[in-house]
């Protein structure tokens, strides 16, 4: 007899390659049947099935956690060109999780996914250019990668782009542009962006001084359950960069 008439949630293993969305996943679904059909499709070479099955092995959905099988499936999927798998494999190599750490391979897989428009890969590649990890340190190229991801709505990338414009790193210093990008991230609930926006509003950096908006940002930092920063008060007048989401 199942308590409260509910099926127990399956045990979740460690998440090896980020919080990639599983559109087929619903709470209390039949994971065992899902594994069965994903496995059949994966054996026929379907890259989406291979990646989905890898996630199930990594998280223990319908199967015991298997940290050897999961990377192999991700690798098979990535080799067939699935961008999300390429980005995931890049993270595995970057962190040395279930595979030997190899920053050169990480950069290669992030690049492969980034040129397909994967925002997470564009952001990760930007970090590697910013830090000089397996690629020559290049602030301008890092900013370009971050901007590509930011234009696709990647909140962390939007925040980073804002900071780059504020400090003039890899891009010309531009405080209005900094405020625009930081506001975009803040409106998505990014706490650091909300606090930074509040500081900018309080000091008039790149935006008209606005103590009401500043107070809202400071309170949001103190109590994250408060509503998001108001969207009015800062115009999105400054827009730069390619919007097609692809790295060329």
N, C-alpha and C positions, 0 to 999 in steps of 0.2 A: 504494500500500500504506500503510495507516494504522499507525503505530508502535504496538506492543503490542496491536494489534487494537482500539484505541479511537478513537472519533471525536474530533477536536479540539474543545475548548470554543469556542463562538462568542465573538467579540469583544464586550466589554461597554462600552457608552458610559457617560457620566456619568449618575448617578441624579439626576433632577431633582426628584422629589417624594417622597422618603422611601423606606423599605424596605417598601413594601406587599407583602403576601404574594401569591404567584401559586400557587393550589392546583393548577393544571394543569402547573406547571413541574417538570420532573425533569431531572436531569443527562443530557446526551447525547440528549435527545429530538429529534424532527424539528421544528425550529423553523420551517422553511420551510412545511411543511404547516399548522402552527398559524397562521402569519400568513395563509395563504390563507383558512382558514375563519373566522378572526376578522374578516378584511377583508370577507368576504361578509356575515357577521352584522352587522358595524358599519354597512355600507351600508344595511341594513334598519332601522337605528335602535336596535339593541340597545345599551343603555348599558354593560353589562358587557363586551361585545365591544369597544366603543369604548375603554374604559379599558384593557383588556388589550392591545389593539393599540398604544395610546399607550405603555405600558410597554415593549413590544418595540421600538418606534422609539427610545425614550429610551435603552435599554440595548444596542441592537444585537443583539437575539435574532432571528435569521432574516432580518433586513433591515439595511441600513446605518443607522448612527445618524442620525436626522433630528430635529433639535431645533426644527424649524418645525412638522412634522406632529404631533408628540407633544402640544404644548399645545393645538392645535386639537381633537384628539380628546378630550383631558381636558375641555375646555370644553363640547363637545357632550354628553359623558356627564354632567357636572355639571349642565348645564341641564335634564337629564331627571330630576334628583333623586337620582342615585347618591351616597350620602354619602361614600364613600371618594374619589370623584373630586372632590367639592366640597372636601374637606379638602386634597387634592393641589393643586387649583387655588389654594386659599388660600395654600399654601406658595409656589407659583410667584410669586404677586403679592407676597407678603411679602418674598421674597428677590430679586425682579427677575430670575428665571431664565427666559430665552426669552420673557418678556413684560415690558413696562415695570413697574417697581416701583410698586405702588399699595396702600398699607396699608389704605385704606378698602375696596377690593374684597377684600383679604385678610380683613379682619374680617367682611365680609358673607358670604363663602363659608365661613369657619370657623363662623360662627353657624348657617348653613343646615345644615351637617353636624352641628354640636353638638346641635341640637334633635332630630336623628334618633338621637342616642345614640352618635355616633362619638367614642371616647375620645381619639384623637389631636387631633381638632378642639377638643374641650373643653379639653384641655391648652393648645393653641396660643391659644385665645381667652382662657384664664386669663392667659397671658403678656401678651397685649395689654392686658387690664384692669390688670394689675400695673404695666405700664410706661407706660400711657396712650398707646398707639399707635393712632391713628385712632378711639379711643373715650376717653371721660373716664376718668382714672385712678380706679380703684375697688377698693381692697384687699378689701372684702367680696365683691364680685362675682367678683373673681379667685379668692378662696378657694373660693367656691361652684363655680366651673368646675373648679378643680383637684380638689375633693372628688368631683365627679361622675365624673371620669376615674379617680381613685384607687379608687373603689368598683367600677370595672370591671377592676381589676387592672393599671392603667397604673403601672409601677414608678417612673418619674420623677415622676409626679404624686403617688404615695404618699410619696415622699421629700420633695417640696416641701410637701405638707400637713403632714408631720411637723415640718418646719422652721417653718412658719407657726404651728403650735400651740406650738412651743418658744419662739418670739419674741413671740407674741401679735399677729401681723400679719393683719388681716382676720378674725380669730377670737379669742375670749378665750384668754389663755394657759392651757395645760393640758398639763403635762409628761407625765402618764400617756398622754394621747391622742397626744402627740408620739412617745413611745416605741413605741406600738402601730403607728402608721403607718410609722415608720422601720423597725421590724422587718419589716413586710410587704414593704417594698422590699428590705431586706437579704436576706430569704429568697428573693427572685427574682434574687439575684446583683448587686444594685446596690452598687458598691464604696463610694461615698460614704456610702450608708446604713449599710453594714456598719461603716465606721469611726466614724460618728456614734453608732451603737448601742453600739459598744465604749466610746466616751467616756462615754456615759450610764450604762452598766453599771459602769464604773470609778469614776464620781463619784456614783452613786446618784441621778441626775436622772430622776425619773419612774418609776424602777424600783428594786427592791432592789439594793444594791451586790453585784456578782457579778464577781469578778476572773477566773474561768474563762471566762465568756462574753466579757468584755472582752478577754482575751488572744487568744481565737479571732478576734475582730474585728480586732485590731491585726495579727495574723499574716496574715489574709486580705488586708488592705490592702497588706502587704509582698509577699505571694506570692499572686496571684489564683487560682492553681491549687489552693489548699487547698479543702477542703470548705466548704460554706456554713455560716453561723451556725446553731447549734442552735436548733430551733424552740421548745423548752421554756424556761421561765424567765421569760417575760413573757406574761401572759394578755392575750387580745384583749378586754378587758372594756369598752373604750370604743369605741362605734360610733355615729356620727352621720351624718345626711344621708340624702337619697333614694338608694335602691339601684336604681331603675329605669333609670339611665343616661341619662335625658333631661333636657335643659335647657329650662326653661319660662320 
